[in-house]
């Protein structure tokens, strides 16, 4: 019984001795730079612009018609004609509000979808880099990080490279 007690005490005493831990390997990625500077993110934004350009033009055209009609209404002196133009104006303004709201909702929804897909892609790339480099942790936000732990360039390259900078900048 005393032997068991001695063994238990030795084990407990050993648990109190600090073990020398291996150093933790930490990496950092700048999420803002990845979103702003990668060719892939730029291609996604350009695709959304193309996808929604026709609808955006339609909204702008409706807005121009409403402004023109509003200017006409203020210049009409005949009460009956003015009332008809005001009704037409109100109908167009309601349609415009609905169209503009639907456009913004659809654009926001598509942006969110594309952003979600893009961040899943970024996560896969960062995970591969972390596993290949035997990193213990990769952080995205930091108050300070040295160039030694910054993996942002590797991630940008893995996502198709950086967006070419315009000449003269």
PABA-839458 format. One record per residue (C-alpha): z negated, y negated, x. Coordinates in steps of 0.1 Angstrom, whole numbers, plus 2048, in hexadecimal, padded with zeros to 3 digits. Layout:
BEGIN
ZYX...
This chain:
BEGIN
8008008007F87E881D81A7F082C82C7E680C8177C680B8207BF8308457C48298457AE80A83379381E84C79583A86979382285977581185276483287676A83D88275981D87173A8278837388498A27238458C273684D8DD7258608F871E84791D71B84F92A6F884C93B6EF82B95F6E682E9676C98179896B980E99269A7FA9B06917E59B866F7D79C26757B39CE6527AD9E66547CB9F26767C09FA66979DA0A6497AAA1D6557C9A2B6777C2A4F67D7BAA4469679FA2F67C78CA4B66378FA6467C781A4D682763A4965D75CA6F65875FA75676747A5E66772DA6F645730A9165672AA8366B70DA7564D6FBA8E631704AA26356E5A846336CEA766156E2A976036DEA9660B6B8A735FB6B7A7F5DC6C9A9D5D96B3A875DB694A6F5C16A3A8D5A96A9A995AD685A765A6677A7458668CA9657B681A8E58165DA6D56F660A7F55166EA97552650A7B554637A6B534644A8C522640A9352B61BA8B511601A945245E1A745355D4A865545C6A9B55A5E6A7C5545FBA6856E5E8A845885ECA86581612A60584615A605A5603A7C5B161AA685A4638A485B662DA5B5D7628A6B5D464AA4A5CB65AA395E964BA55600657A535F0679A2D5F667AA3261A671A4E61F68AA3B60E6A6A1B62169FA2E64269EA406396BFA1F6316D1A0E6506C3A2B6676CEA2D6566F0A086596F6A0867E6EBA25686702A1567371F9F568771AA096A8719A1B6A07399FB69474A9E96B4741A066C974FA086B476E9E36B67759E46DC770A006DC78A9EB6C67A29CD6DD79D9E26FC7A79EF6EA7C69CC6DE7D09BE7007CB9D97107E19D26F67FC9AD6FC7FA9B07227FC9C97208199B270982C99271B8239836FC8139627008019676E27EB9826C87E49776A77D498C68E7C29756707C19616647DE9526437E995E64B80C97466581C9816678409A567084899869185699169E8339AC68C81F9C56A68129D868E7FC9F868E8119F96B48109F66B47EAA116997E7A296AD7FDA226CD7E9A2A6BA7C9A4D6B17D5A456947EDA3F6707E9A546587D4A6B6457EBA606227F1A796077E7A8A5F5804A7A5D580FA565DF807
